[in-house]
Amino acid sequence: MGRFRPHVIFSAAITLDGKLATHTGDSKLSSKADKNRVHKLRGKVDAILIGKNTAEFDDPILSVHHQKKTNPTRIILDSNATIKNNSRILRTSSKIPTIIAVGESVSKKNLQRLEKLPVKIIICGKKHVNIKKLLAVLRKQGIKKILVEGGGETNWSFVKENLVDEAMITITPYLVGGITSTTLVDGDGFSTIAKSTKLKLKSTRRMNNEIILHYEN
């Protein structure tokens, strides 16, 4: 499998009750030490992938701080190509390689807007980006290792196809609640435990008030 698609690593910080953010979208969970750990991890991969919602709400730059390394390619899943021109990702796309993955049903207007920017566009899947096809295309382009730092919906698109090879999850000491708060994996979910993705716990590490869990498929 690995030869046909990149190695996929899930990376996230979640609350004790499994949330990625509060219901208002506040996702500032990680300690400084954990952020440094994530930047080291980013420095070891070829690409970082997020969904459109994370790009919009968090407006991340997805660069590698504190590391003397080149930045990994940034991949945004944006089926309808609605990412805003003033997003930090698009504003830095001339400096850091950026791929926008869109669906075939994307509007001409939105596509033409992106085509004017220094980004690579991959059209893949009909209304929504087809993750399996996208990974095959990325592998052909030399991307061997991807860090997925997505929200609940993006994460589900990988989990439902059993495309997670590793998971590096930081458990933070917060309880935030909220029925609408995004969790590590959202989407439709599996109907039974037997059908779900089961990972093997490789290691645990305590870092002050946080625990880092490392799982492998």
NUSE-989391 format. One record per residue: residue in three letters; y, z, x of N, C-alpha, C in turn. Coordinates in steps of 0.2 Angstrom, whole numbers, plus 5000, padded with zeros to 4 digits. Each point is the difference from the previous one (the first is absolute). Example, Ala and Ser with C-alpha at 12.3 -4.5 7.8 and 13.67 -1.06 7.14 Angstrom:
BEGIN
ALA497250395066500650004996500650005004
SER500549964998500650015004500550034996
# end
This chain:
BEGIN
MET499450005004500650004996500650005004
GLY500050045006500650015004500349935003
ARG499549965001500249935003500449964995
PHE499950014994500349964995500750034997
ARG500150065001500650034998500250065005
PRO500650025000500250055004499750074999
HIS500050045004499750074999500650044997
VAL499850034994500650034996500050085000
ILE500550025002500150085001500550024994
PHE499850054996500550034995500450055004
SER500650004999500450065003500550034995
ALA499950064999500550034995500050085001
ALA500650024997500150085000500050014992
ILE499650054998500050014993500150084999
THR500250024994500050074998499350034999
LEU500050065000499450044998499749974994
ASP500449984995499749984994500049925000
GLY500049975005499849935001500549954999
LYS500750024999500549964999500349975006
LEU500349945000500349965005500850025000
ALA500250024994500750014999500150044993
THR500650024999500150044994500249944995
HIS500150024993500149964995500649965001
THR500550025004500649975001500049955006
GLY499450005004499949965005500150035007
ASP500250075000500150035007499350015003
SER500049965006499450005004500050035007
LYS500550055001500250035006499550065001
LEU499449985002499450055000499950025007
SER500049965005499750015007500550045004
SER499750045004500450045005500249955006
LYS500450025004500249965006499449985004
ALA499550055001499449995004499649954997
ASP499950004994499649954996500349935001
LYS500750004999500349935001499949975007
ASN500050055005499949975007499349985000
ARG499550034997499349985000499949934997
VAL500449994994500049944997500249945004
HIS500650025004500349945004499549985006
LYS499650055002499549995005499549954997
LEU499850024994499549964997500249934999
ARG500749994998500349944998500049955007
GLY500150045005500049965007499349975002
LYS499550024996499349985002499749944996
VAL500449984995499849954995500449945001
ASP499849944997500349945000500549994994
ALA499950044995500449994994500050064996
ILE500650014996500050054995500149974993
LEU499750024995500049974993500350054995
ILE500449984996500350044994500049954994
GLY500150034995500149964993500850004999
LYS500249964995500749994998500350074998
ASN499650044996500350064998500250055006
THR499650005005500250045005500649985004
ALA500049935001500549975003500750014996
GLU500050004994500650014996500250084999
PHE499550044999500250074999500150045007
ASP499649995005500150035006500549965005
ASP500049944999500449965004499950015008
PRO499350005002499950025007500149945004
ILE500050015007500149955005499349985003
LEU499650054999499349995003499949985007
SER500550035004500049995007499650055004
VAL499950005006499750055004500550045004
HIS500150064999500550045003499750045006
HIS500450025005499750045006499449975003
GLN499949935000499549975003500349945004
LYS499849995006500249945004499549944998
LYS500049994994499549944998500449954996
THR499749944999500349964995499850024993
ASN500549984996499850024993499549954997
PRO499550044996499549964996500449954995
THR499649954998500349954995500050044993
ARG500549994996500050044994499849954994
ILE499650024996499749964994500250034994
ILE500449974995500250024994499649964994
LEU499650044996499749974994500649994995
ASP500249954998500549994995499949934996
SER499550014995499849944997500549964997
ASN500650034997500549964997500649995005
ALA499950025006500649995005500650034998
THR500050064998500650034997500450055005
ILE499750005006500350055005500749985001
LYS500450055001500849995000500249985007
ASN500549965000500249975007500350065004
ASN500350054997500350065004499550055002
SER499349994998499550055002500050005008
ARG499950055003500050015007499449965003
ILE499549984997499549965003500249935000
LEU500449974995500249935001500650005005
ARG500450055000500650005004499850015008
THR499450025001499850005007499449955002
SER499949954995499549965001500149955006
SER500649995002500149965006499750035006
LYS500050075000499850045006499250025000
ILE499850014994499350034999499649954996
PRO499449975002499749954996499850034993
THR500249954995499950034993499649944996
ILE499550024996499649964996500150024993
ILE500249964995500150014993499449974997
ALA499550034997499549974996500250004993
VAL499949944997500249984993499549974996
GLY500050004993499549974996500249934999
GLU499649954997500149934999500550004994
SER500150044996500450004994500750025002
VAL500250015006500750025002500549954998
SER500650024998500549964997500349965006
LYS500149944999500349955006500650035003
LYS500450034995500750035002499850065005
ASN499650044999499850065004499749985007
LEU499649954999499749975006500549975005
GLN500449964997500649965004500450065004
ARG500150054996500550055003499650035006
LEU499450015000499650035006499949955005
GLU500049944998499949945005500650005005
LYS500650024998500650005004500050055005
LEU499550054999500050065005499549995005
PRO500150045006499549995006499450044998
VAL499649984995499450044998499449944999
LYS499450025001499549964999499750014993
ILE499949954996499850014993499349984999
ILE499650044997499349984999499950004992
ILE499849944997499950004993499250004999
CYS499850054996499350025000499850044994
GLY499649974996499950034993500449974995
LYS499950014993500449974995500650044998
LYS499950044995500550054998500250055005
HIS499450025003500050065005499749985006
VAL500350035006499749985006499250025000
ASN499649955003499350015000499950045007
ILE499850065000500050045007499549975004
LYS499449984997499449985005500249935003
LYS500349964996500349945003500550015006
LEU500550044998500550025004499750025007
LEU499650055000499750035006499649945004
ALA499749964997499749945004500549965003
VAL500649994997500549965003500350045006
LEU500150064999500350045005499650005006
ARG499350014999499550005006500149945004
LYS500049944996500149935004500650005004
GLN500550044998500750005003500050055006
GLY499450035001499950045006500250084999
ILE500050024993500150074999499350034999
LYS499950055004499350035000500050074997
LYS500650035000500050074998500650014996
ILE499950024993500650014996500050074998
LEU500650035000500150074997500349994993
VAL499750024995500250004993500450064998
GLU500750004999500450064998500349994993
GLY499649974996500249994993500050054995
GLY500349994995500050044994499350004996
GLY500050044995499450004996499749944998
GLU500449954997499849934998499749965006
THR500450005005499849965006499350035003
ASN500050065000499450035003499449994995
TRP500150004994499449984995499849935001
SER500449955002499849935001499550005006
PHE500150045004499550005006499450044998
VAL500150064997499450044999499549974995
LYS500349964995499549974995499649955003
GLU500249975005499649945003499650035006
ASN500050075001499750035006500249975006
LEU500750005001500249975007500350055004
VAL499950074999500250055005499550025005
ASP500249995006499550025006500150075002
GLU500750025000500150075003500650024995
ALA500050075000500650034996500250065005
MET500750005001500350065004500550034995
ILE499850054997500450034994500250075003
THR500750014999500350075002500050044993
ILE499850065000500050044994500650055001
THR500649994996500550045001500050064995
PRO500450055002499950074996500450004993
TYR500249944997500450004994499549994994
LEU500350034995499749994993500649974996
VAL499949944998500649974996499949994993
GLY499349994998499949984993500349934998
GLY500049994993500349954997499549944998
ILE499949994994499649954997500149935003
THR500749995001500249935002500150005007
SER499950055004500050005007499549955003
THR500249965005499549965003499550035004
THR499349995000499550035004499849965005
LEU499550025004499849965006499749944998
VAL499650004994499849934998500150014992
ASP500349954997500149994993499649954997
GLY500349954997499749954997499550024994
ASP499549964998499650014995499550055002
GLY499850015006499550045002499349984999
PHE499550045003499349984998499850044994
SER499549984997499750034993499650065002
THR499649995006499550055001500150025008
ILE499850065002499950025007499649955004
ALA499449984996499549965004500349935002
LYS500549984996500349935002500650015005
SER500250065001500650015004499949995008
THR500550005003500049995008499850075003
LYS499550015004499950065003500049995007
LEU500450055003500249995007499650065004
LYS499949995007499750065004500650035003
LEU500050075000500550045004499850005007
LYS500449975004499950005007500350065004
SER500650024998500350065004500650034995
THR500150065002500650034997500450045005
ARG500650004999500550035005500550044997
ARG500150065002500650044997500649995005
MET500549994996500749995004500550044996
ASN500050075003500550054997499850004992
ASN500449984996499950014993499749944996
GLU499749955004499749944997499349995003
ILE499649964996499449995003499949925000
ILE499849975005499949935001499249994999
LEU499849964995499349984999499949935002
HIS499549995004499849935002499449984997
TYR500049954996499449984997499849925002
GLU499349995000499849935001499649984995
ASN500049934999499549974994499350005003
# end
